């Protein structure tokens, strides 16, 4: 049986992507579980985090494949999920290996629908998994504090002075230092970029519930969280997304290195991402499934140069902070976000799906304990 073209798995809107996901889940014989979001989408549609599970609750190993942690990046992630659900050979391979699959569609459905990276609370979900009870101080980010007004300035476009201040920071701390300050996460500027929030978001509470329900008793838990916006266009970087202890890192590198691929990591500076990020999503695997041996990556697909993605993000946040922005300006910002986090070409989609399939098969192989299965 031949597979449909990759482009058939991708959709131009959250509403259309959700429809594809529901149809593919049904076609694969899976039932859907829906966690309704309290707000409407950009087209007035209902929003939800949808979960489709393949494999019984007696499975000892489970692989989570999730999309749209960063809303707008869901165009890509949802496409990968649809391609996997529609791939009968992959689904059969997981079944034969005794590995349950959990497809979590739209971790952040509001951001997906509205073309934003953040949740409806204005929060970067991948910086939100911290203890907000007050028992521990939230991470400080003096670099962001220094740049907050340059990044989201009072007027748009940014002034030459705004840009000169950013350039001066890069001069003093290096481009990587600038990236760290901007993207590492901050907890003091609610209208700013990469804001981690002051409380658990709706999305965090929902995914924590999903994990408790579906992975609360598995022995081995794997997670591939699908992202876009960093690295060379079309390249899927496998970024280690778990506690950086030696055993877990070695396991991730054994699984996702089995095809000759590389697993990069934040803590040793080998990834395209900042070297220190606070409050990441994978924390939920440990808090909700402490019994499981956890192994995870973010599969981060390149789109456009980082500077372009950052400019789109700044414009998006500027618009969100302005009560009176005309429709044309808002639409321009929305288009720039779409372009920055989704490449709407056949070629790109083919590369995305092929690398998504490879990573998912390697994870199934690793979780089944049958190293080498995916190499065949
Ligand atoms: Zn992302």
Boltz pocket constraint, residues with backbone or C-beta under 6 A from the ligand:
constraints:
  - pocket:
      binder: B
      contacts: [[A, 69], [A, 70], [A, 73], [A, 226], [A, 227], [A, 228], [A, 229]]
      max_distance: 6.0
